[in-house]
Amino acid sequence: MSPASVGMIHDEVFDFSLISTSIINLAVKGFLRIEEVERKGVFSFGAKDYKLIKLKEVESNLPSEEAIILNQLFAKSNEITLGSKYNSNVQTMMLSYQKDLQIQHKKTLKEGQNLKFKILPWFVLILYLILLIYFGSKVSPDLFLTFAAFSIPTYVVVTLVLAIIALIRKRKQEYLNAISVSLAIIVGVMGVFYNSPNHLLTETAVAIFIGAIFVIIGHLLYLYLIVRPGKEKLKMQADIEGLKMYISLAEEKQMQYFNPPKVTPDVFERLLPYAIALKTEKVWGDKFENTLLQSMQSADSYAPIWYYGTAMRPRSFSNNLRQSLTSNIQQSATSPKSSGNWSSGSFGGGSVGGGGGGGRSGGW
């Protein structure tokens, strides 16, 4: 599996930051070279652009999403700069890349959804709404206003809190909307019962609001429980977890379970794109740097031939490169005519500034 496929199957969602993973993988395999370029402009504040230089043509065994990068980024020239200037080729490539990766893994990720069993909860929900319309006219409007006064702010606050947590964790928060809706309904119903006069709480009103909790939350819970993980997806995710364990475990613990190869520059580079896809690149950089130090070499003695730019230690290089490269791709794909942003479903964990500051060039 390609690094991008590993990242998508692991997270079960597409993330545009996977493009950075594929670009780095192409560089490691010798198809292109990544060069840092000092960004020009009064307000650049030491930010960096990235120049990608195509070195080889597309080969038949290349993953299709990586072939898209080579074919569409370099459609007009063997060089392209990712940074502050809009480039329509980057935008086109991003959309093609997303479509290709989603088509590749749609069947695997959708396996076990049991869509035919979801007819029942939708039927119950529609029936409840019909009854609500019929009996709602017999309930005081003040109760619905009280419900809205408690439930709407709760929904907004919970959604914002979960979104902030997802941003801090740099990972999409699962079931965000279901959690927000459930808590909003519960708080809204509690607000009705605790803040409404007793004479308004008729049997019909109580049935409607208590029913809302059971119907809506039961609906969401059923839709969650009916999904049965697919065998193929579970097998792939188990293999990916094994790779993540190998990358993440400390050397002394790793030796208890594996007979791992020495983390040489070749091994480090080959698995670097996978470590980036699994968000474990810092751990992988630490491991490589520790290996260099243990062998009495300088951590600065390794200079990858596929990257030319600011000198950094291996433990910080991978993470900084992923974040900066992702940010630059985002900027290049955003048209000046649009204030839109490629986020969450787009740039999941990579919307960070445009590169590091000064330093010497060449190698790390």
C-alpha positions, -999 to 999 in steps of 0.1 A, spaced: 0 0 0 11 35 -7 16 59 22 -15 79 12 -36 47 12 -22 37 46 -32 71 60 -67 70 46 -75 34 56 -61 42 91 -82 73 97 -111 61 76 -114 96 61 -98 116 33 -74 144 43 -57 167 19 -25 167 40 -20 132 25 -8 150 -7 23 162 13 29 125 22 28 115 -15 51 143 -26 77 133 0 73 97 -10 79 107 -47 110 126 -36 124 97 -16 119 74 -46 138 98 -68 109 112 -90 113 147 -78 134 170 -56 122 194 -29 140 227 -25 133 255 -1 131 290 -16 132 322 4 98 339 -1 100 374 -15 80 402 -1 79 428 26 55 407 48 71 373 42 87 373 76 112 346 67 86 322 53 96 296 27 82 286 -6 89 250 -19 102 244 -54 94 209 -67 117 197 -96 106 167 -116 135 143 -121 118 112 -137 87 104 -158 57 85 -144 63 47 -143 36 20 -146 41 7 -111 35 41 -95 4 45 -72 -23 63 -92 -26 92 -68 12 98 -71 10 96 -109 -17 123 -107 7 146 -88 35 141 -114 12 145 -144 -8 175 -132 17 195 -112 42 193 -140 19 196 -170 35 227 -182 70 226 -168 94 204 -149 95 229 -120 67 243 -99 68 265 -68 43 260 -40 37 290 -18 20 323 -17 10 325 -54 -21 308 -68 -16 280 -93 -46 265 -110 -26 233 -117 -23 227 -79 -60 232 -74 -68 208 -102 -43 182 -89 -58 184 -54 -93 176 -66 -82 148 -89 -61 134 -61 -90 134 -37 -114 117 -62 -88 91 -71 -80 81 -35 -117 80 -26 -125 58 -55 -97 34 -46 -109 28 -11 -147 35 -13 -156 -1 -14 -134 -10 16 -144 19 37 -182 14 30 -181 -23 36 -204 -33 65 -226 -2 64 -258 -23 63 -277 4 46 -308 -18 41 -313 -20 79 -314 18 82 -349 20 68 -365 12 102 -350 41 123 -358 66 95 -394 53 94 -397 58 132 -382 93 130 -406 103 103 -436 89 122 -425 108 153 -423 141 133 -458 135 119 -472 129 154 -453 160 166 -470 181 140 -504 167 150 -501 169 187 -478 199 189 -507 223 184 -520 212 217 -488 222 235 -480 257 247 -455 275 223 -437 287 254 -424 252 260 -409 250 225 -393 284 230 -378 273 263 -366 241 246 -349 262 219 -334 286 244 -316 257 261 -309 234 232 -296 258 206 -268 274 227 -259 239 240 -255 226 204 -233 256 194 -211 254 225 -206 216 223 -199 217 186 -172 245 191 -156 226 220 -154 194 201 -140 212 170 -113 229 191 -104 195 206 -102 180 171 -80 210 161 -56 205 190 -54 168 184 -50 175 147 -75 148 139 -111 149 128 -135 144 158 -157 114 151 -195 117 156 -192 154 163 -227 162 151 -243 132 168 -228 141 202 -238 177 198 -274 169 189 -278 144 217 -265 167 244 -286 196 230 -318 176 232 -311 163 267 -303 198 280 -333 213 261 -357 188 277 -342 193 312 -346 231 307 -383 226 298 -390 205 329 -371 227 353 -381 262 340 -417 258 329 -449 262 350 -465 229 360 -498 238 344 -481 239 310 -466 204 314 -496 184 303 -494 147 295 -491 155 258 -462 179 264 -444 154 286 -449 127 260 -435 149 232 -404 161 250 -396 127 266 -402 111 232 -378 135 216 -350 121 238 -358 84 230 -365 89 193 -336 111 183 -309 96 205 -322 61 198 -321 69 161 -284 81 163 -274 51 184 -291 26 161 -273 41 131 -240 38 149 -246 2 162 -259 -12 129 -225 -6 112 -205 -38 111 -168 -33 103 -157 -50 71 -133 -80 73 -110 -65 46 -109 -32 63 -102 -47 97 -74 -68 82 -58 -38 65 -61 -17 97 -45 -45 117 -15 -46 94 -13 -8 95 -13 -9 133 15 -33 132 35 -9 111 26 20 134 38 -1 164 71 -8 147 76 29 140 64 41 174 79 16 199 111 25 217 141 3 206 143 -16 239 105 -25 237 107 -32 200 133 -59 205 109 -79 226 85 -84 197 105 -80 165 139 -86 150 139 -51 135 165 -39 109 189 -13 119 175 22 113 199 32 85 193 62 63 178 39 37 153 24 61 145 58 76 137 73 42 117 44 30 94 44 60 94 82 65 63 88 43 44 61 62 54 77 95 41 110 82 8 95 70 3 79 105 13 112 123 43 95 140 71 113 121 85 129 152 89 95 169 105 81 138 129 111 135 139 106 172 146 69 166 168 77 135 187 105 153 193 82 183 207 56 161 231 81 145 242 92 180 247 57 192 269 49 162 290 80 172 280 99 141 268 135 141 230 140 137 239 166 111 260 142 90 230 128 70 220 149 40 191 135 19 197 140 -18 160 147 -24 157 177 -1 177 210 -1 169 237 24 170 248 60 192 227 83 172 209 110 177 179 132 160 147 120 136 147 149 121 180 139 126 179 101 98 155 92 71 172 112 81 207 101 83 196 64 49 180 65 32 210 81 50 237 60 45 218 27 8 212 34 3 249 42 21 259 10 0 235 -11 -31 251 5 -20 286 -3 -12 277 -40 -46 261 -44 -66 290 -31 -77 314 -57 -74 351 -49 -110 355 -60 -122 331 -33 -117 334 5 -125 297 8 -102 274 27 -93 238 22 -99 226 57 -109 196 79 -122 174 52 -94 191 34 -63 201 53 -70 181 85 -38 186 104 -16 208 83 -27 244 83 5 258 98 27 287 87 46 287 55 79 272 66 107 277 90 131 305 94 167 309 83 196 285 88 222 269 66 212 251 34 218 216 23 209 184 41 191 188 73 
